[in-house]
């Protein structure tokens, strides 16, 4: 046909902007259809996330391998129950789903697994790891991080309770402690791993109340076929890098002792850990119990003893500190060379 295409009804069809191609234009129907599809996809994704968390109580009354993962409900460890993480694994995880109440009864145990050995020892597992929300965590038993693995560089000990999310209430009348650092062994030197913190917070803990014991793990020793050893530092009792709104202690909060160098070998003993180490914000810290820094480690036949750490170390903000108990630093490490310096109370 010619340049003018003819319509079925006859005369030449005139060009029309409205009838021409919609360059850069989208119809209202297409917009609505796209928006509906996006909304359904978003609802579907959130529905899948919600469906993954089906709350139901989990009761642990016998020795059980971890990790026990939250499903959005409660977790209870009875006096006859225990949870033990596998090699380097956690005891309890709240990574995607929240925990309403986590209760570890007297006699119950939640522990991270020990790190595996290697050139660099594996990190110990965490006792309780939270990146979601725990409404109430109550411990009357024992919660502990796993020990670091043996290596030329010993592995770091696991944290007792690690929080990167929100814990509204943490109450302890039992024992929470970090894992021991792994031993460092090798030639010409060996490096012990650092101990884990008892409680480590990088999120928000609204209320932390301790009437029991919270302690950092001891630093790893150095030695055993080593010419010179560098022992690991002890972990902090409570380490805060974010916000603990209220910290109340009527029990004991202690930093871990530094690791020691084997007798017959030389080196440097590990530094002790702080009782409370704050690089974030603690609006209210009230102590009627004991807060102490860890002792420095010994240094074997020759070398330098580790430094004892302070009871309360603050590079952040503590708005109100009220003390009617005892806050003390740790002793310096000893040996046959130069003794370590002791730590201050605050």
C-alpha positions in Angstrom: 0.0 0.0 0.0 1.0 3.7 -0.3 2.4 6.0 2.3 -1.0 6.4 3.9 -2.3 3.2 5.3 -6.1 2.9 5.0 -8.3 1.9 7.8 -10.9 -0.8 7.3 -13.6 1.9 7.0 -12.1 3.9 4.2 -10.2 7.3 4.2 -6.6 8.1 5.2 -5.9 7.6 8.8 -4.3 10.7 10.4 -1.4 10.4 12.7 -2.3 11.0 16.4 0.0 11.6 19.4 -2.6 9.8 21.6 -2.7 6.8 19.3 1.1 6.7 18.7 3.7 4.8 20.7 3.8 5.8 24.5 7.5 6.6 24.7 8.3 7.4 28.3 4.6 7.0 29.3 3.1 4.2 31.5 -0.6 3.6 31.7 -2.6 3.9 34.9 -3.5 0.3 34.7 0.1 -0.8 34.3 1.1 1.4 37.3 -1.7 -0.2 39.5 -0.8 -3.7 38.3 2.9 -3.1 39.2 2.1 -1.6 42.6 -0.1 -4.5 43.4 2.5 -7.0 42.4 5.1 -5.2 44.5 2.8 -5.0 47.5 2.0 -8.7 47.3 5.7 -9.6 47.0 6.5 -7.5 50.1 3.7 -9.1 52.0 4.8 -12.5 50.8 8.4 -11.9 52.0 7.3 -10.7 55.4 4.9 -13.6 55.6 7.7 -16.0 54.9 9.8 -14.3 57.7 6.9 -14.6 60.1 6.2 -18.1 59.1 9.8 -19.0 60.0 9.1 -18.1 63.6 6.4 -20.4 65.0 6.4 -19.8 68.8 6.3 -22.9 71.0 7.9 -23.6 74.3 11.2 -25.5 74.3 12.0 -27.4 77.5 15.5 -28.9 77.9 15.5 -31.5 80.7 18.4 -33.7 79.6 21.9 -33.2 78.1 21.3 -31.8 74.6 23.6 -30.7 71.8 23.5 -27.1 70.8 22.8 -24.7 69.3 19.2 -24.5 70.4 17.7 -21.9 68.1 14.7 -19.7 69.1 11.4 -20.2 67.3 9.8 -17.0 68.8 8.7 -18.7 72.1 10.3 -19.5 75.4 13.3 -21.7 76.3 13.7 -23.4 79.7 16.7 -25.4 80.8 15.7 -27.4 83.9 18.0 -28.4 86.8 18.7 -31.7 85.1 19.2 -30.2 81.6 22.2 -28.9 79.8 23.0 -27.5 76.4 26.5 -27.9 74.9 27.6 -26.3 71.6 29.6 -28.4 69.2 33.2 -27.5 68.3 33.2 -23.7 68.3 29.4 -23.6 68.3 26.9 -21.7 70.4 24.7 -23.0 73.2 21.5 -20.9 72.5 21.0 -18.7 69.4 18.4 -16.0 69.0 19.5 -14.8 65.6 16.3 -14.4 63.6 13.4 -15.2 66.0 13.0 -13.5 69.4 12.9 -15.3 72.7 10.1 -14.4 75.1 11.7 -15.9 78.2 15.0 -17.7 78.5 15.3 -19.4 81.9 18.2 -21.5 83.1 17.3 -23.0 86.3 19.6 -23.9 89.2 21.7 -26.9 88.2 21.1 -26.2 84.5 24.0 -25.4 82.2 24.3 -23.6 78.8 27.8 -23.6 77.3 29.5 -22.8 74.0 31.7 -25.5 72.4 35.5 -25.3 72.6 37.4 -24.1 69.7 39.3 -26.6 67.6 43.1 -26.7 67.5 45.2 -25.5 64.6 48.0 -23.1 63.6 45.5 -20.5 64.9 43.3 -22.0 67.5 39.6 -21.8 66.9 37.4 -19.3 68.8 35.2 -20.8 71.6 31.5 -20.8 71.1 29.1 -18.4 72.8 26.9 -19.5 75.6 23.9 -17.4 74.7 24.0 -15.3 71.4 21.3 -12.7 70.6 21.0 -10.5 67.6 17.2 -10.4 67.9 15.2 -9.7 71.1 15.1 -11.5 74.4 12.4 -10.1 76.6 13.6 -11.8 79.8 16.8 -13.8 80.5 17.0 -15.3 83.9 20.0 -17.4 85.0 20.2 -19.4 88.2 22.5 -22.0 86.9 25.7 -21.7 84.8 26.2 -20.0 81.4 29.7 -20.0 79.9 31.6 -19.5 76.7 33.7 -22.3 75.3 37.5 -22.3 75.6 39.7 -21.2 72.7 41.6 -23.9 70.8 45.3 -24.7 71.1 47.6 -23.2 68.4 50.7 -21.2 67.7 48.2 -18.4 68.3 45.7 -19.7 70.8 42.0 -19.2 70.0 40.0 -16.5 71.8 37.6 -17.8 74.5 33.9 -17.5 73.8 31.5 -15.0 75.4 29.1 -16.1 78.1 26.2 -13.9 77.0 26.7 -11.9 73.7 24.1 -9.3 72.8 23.9 -7.4 69.5 20.2 -6.9 69.6 17.9 -6.1 72.6 17.7 -7.8 76.0 15.0 -6.0 78.1 15.8 -7.8 81.4 18.9 -9.9 82.3 18.8 -11.3 85.8 21.6 -13.5 87.2 21.8 -15.3 90.5 24.0 -18.1 89.2 27.3 -17.8 87.2 28.0 -16.3 83.8 31.6 -16.5 82.6 33.6 -16.2 79.5 35.7 -19.0 78.1 39.4 -19.4 78.7 41.7 -18.4 75.9 43.5 -21.2 74.1 47.2 -22.0 74.9 49.8 -20.7 72.5 52.6 -23.1 71.7 55.3 -23.1 69.0 58.8 -22.1 68.2 60.3 -19.6 68.6 57.2 -18.1 70.2 53.7 -18.9 71.2 50.8 -16.5 71.8 48.0 -17.3 74.2 44.4 -16.4 73.2 42.4 -13.8 75.1 39.7 -14.9 77.5 36.1 -14.2 76.6 33.9 -11.6 78.3 31.2 -12.8 80.8 28.6 -10.4 79.2 29.4 -8.5 76.0 26.9 -5.9 74.8 26.9 -4.2 71.4 23.2 -3.6 71.4 20.8 -2.6 74.2 20.4 -4.1 77.6 17.7 -2.2 79.4 18.2 -3.8 82.9 21.1 -6.0 84.0 20.8 -7.2 87.6 23.5 -9.4 89.1 23.3 -11.2 92.5 25.5 -14.0 91.5 28.8 -14.0 89.6 29.7 -12.6 86.2 33.4 -13.1 85.2 35.6 -12.9 82.3 37.6 -15.9 81.1 41.3 -16.3 81.9 43.8 -15.6 79.2 45.5 -18.5 77.5 48.8 -19.7 78.8 51.9 -19.7 76.6 54.5 -22.4 76.6 55.4 -26.0 76.0 58.2 -26.2 73.4 58.3 -22.4 73.2 61.4 -20.2 73.5 59.5 -17.1 74.5 55.8 -16.9 75.2 53.2 -14.1 75.2 50.3 -15.1 77.3 46.7 -14.0 76.6 44.8 -11.2 78.3 41.8 -12.0 80.6 38.3 -11.1 79.4 36.2 -8.4 81.0 33.4 -9.3 83.4 30.9 -7.0 81.6 32.0 -5.3 78.4 29.7 -2.6 77.0 30.2 -0.9 73.6 26.6 0.4 73.3 23.9 0.9 76.0 23.2 -0.7 79.3 20.5 1.5 80.8 20.7 0.2 84.4 23.4 -2.1 85.8 22.9 -3.2 89.4 25.4 -5.4 91.1 24.9 -7.0 94.6 27.1 -10.0 93.8 30.5 -10.3 92.1 31.6 -8.9 88.7 35.3 -9.8 88.0 37.7 -9.6 85.1 39.5 -12.7 84.1 43.1 -13.3 85.1 45.9 -12.9 82.5 47.5 -16.1 81.2 50.9 -17.2 82.5 54.1 -18.3 80.7 55.2 -21.8 81.6 58.0 -22.2 84.2 61.3 -22.8 82.5 60.4 -20.5 79.6 60.5 -16.7 79.3 58.0 -14.2 78.1 55.3 -11.8 79.1 52.3 -12.6 81.3 48.9 -11.6 80.0 47.1 -8.6 81.3 44.1 -9.0 83.5 40.6 -8.1 82.3 38.5 -5.2 83.7 35.6 -5.9 86.0 33.3 -3.6 84.0 34.7 -2.2 80.7 32.6 0.6 79.2 33.1 2.3 75.8 29.4 3.1 75.4 26.8 4.5 77.7 25.7 3.3 81.2 23.3 5.9 82.6 23.1 4.2 86.0 25.7 1.8 87.6 24.9 0.8 91.2 27.2 -1.5 93.2 26.6 -3.0 96.6 28.7 -6.1 96.0 32.2 -6.5 94.5 33.6 -5.4 91.2 37.3 -6.3 90.6 39.8 -6.3 87.8 41.7 -9.5 86.9 45.3 -10.2 88.0 48.1 -10.1 85.6 49.7 -13.4 84.6 53.1 -14.7 85.6 56.0 -14.9 83.2 57.9 -18.1 83.9 61.7 -18.1 84.4 62.4 -14.6 83.0 60.4 -11.8 81.5 57.7 -9.4 82.6 54.6 -10.0 84.6 51.2 -9.1 83.2 49.5 -5.9 84.3 46.5 -6.1 86.6 43.4 -4.4 85.2 41.0 -1.9 86.8 37.7 -2.6 88.5 35.7 -0.2 86.3 37.3 1.1 83.1 35.4 3.9 81.3 36.1 5.5 77.9 32.5 6.2 77.3 29.8 7.7 79.5 28.7 6.6 83.0 26.2 9.2 84.2 25.8 8.0 87.8 28.0 5.5 89.7 26.8 4.7 93.2 29.0 2.4 95.3 28.4 1.0 98.7 30.4 -2.1 98.1 34.0 -2.7 96.9 35.6 -1.8 93.6 39.2 -2.9 93.2 42.0 -3.5 90.6 43.8 -6.7 90.0 47.4 -7.5 91.1 50.3 -7.5 88.7 51.8 -10.8 87.7 54.9 -12.1 89.4 57.9 -14.3 88.5 61.6 -14.3 88.4 62.0 -11.0 86.4 60.0 -7.8 86.6 56.6 -8.0 88.3 53.6 -6.5 86.6 51.8 -3.3 87.7 48.6 -3.7 89.7 45.3 -2.1 88.5 43.3 0.8 89.9 39.8 0.4 91.3 38.3 3.0 88.9 
